[in-house]
Amino acid sequence: MKKLLVPLLLSLIGLALGGGAGYFLRVAPAGDLAQEGSDRKASETTDPAKVEFVRLNNQFIVPVMEGGRIVSLIAASLSLEIVAGQSDMVFAREPKLQDAFLQVMFDHANSGGFRGSFTDSSNLIVLRKALLEQARTVLGEMVNDVLITEIARQDS
């Protein structure tokens, strides 16, 4: 009887610890992230006459690696929503901006963001937020939003 009690007790403790860890480390549902994104949009709404959209000239090509080899390629086109009249500043800083955006996309790919259902809203919200942070680092507060205008994955 004592021989069965110790493994049973250890199993119950392990189950409780695993359930507690799963509860505290769970991922927020996609609806919560989408709501957070729409709340951000509502709070940052600007007059349409005071903004303009700037399409970045080149597509971003990002390899998705797995086991040391390329398993797919992501192609994405981005545009920026900026304060009207600032497009010359964007084009002047475009090489720096592209470098920062590529680094964000490489990090996103390396963390698994482009695997599986990569167009899921929770994945894209995380990517857009990181891209917006980098855009504001390079260009300042003139950037209102980063728009992903095209995105595609080609599996090999």
URJOPE-V420648 format. One record per backbone hydrogen bond with DSSP energy under -1.0 kcal/mol. NH is the residue of the N-H (numbers start at 1). CO is the residue of the C=O. Records with the same first field share a line. If there is no record, write none. Layout:
NH->CO  CO
This chain:
5->1
6->2
8->4
9->5
10->6
11->7
12->8
13->9
14->10
15->11
16->12
17->13
18->14
19->15
20->16
21->17
22->18
23->19
24->20
25->21
33->29
34->30
35->31
36->32
37->33
38->34
39->35
40->36
41->37
42->38
43->39
44->40
50->47
51->48
52->82
54->80
56->78
60->76
62->74
64->72
66->69
69->66
71->64
72->64
73->154
74->62
75->152
76->60
77->150
79->147
80->54
81->145
82->52
83->142
84->50
86->83
90->86
91->87
92->88
93->89
97->93
98->94
99->95
100->96
101->97
102->98
103->99
104->100
105->101
106->102
107->103
108->104
109->105
110->106
111->107
112->109
113->108
115->112
118->116
120->117
124->120
125->121
126->122
127->123
128->124
129->125
130->126
131->127
132->128
133->129
134->130
135->131
136->132
137->133
138->134
139->135
140->136
143->140
144->81
145->81
147->79
149->77
150->77
152->75
154->73
156->71
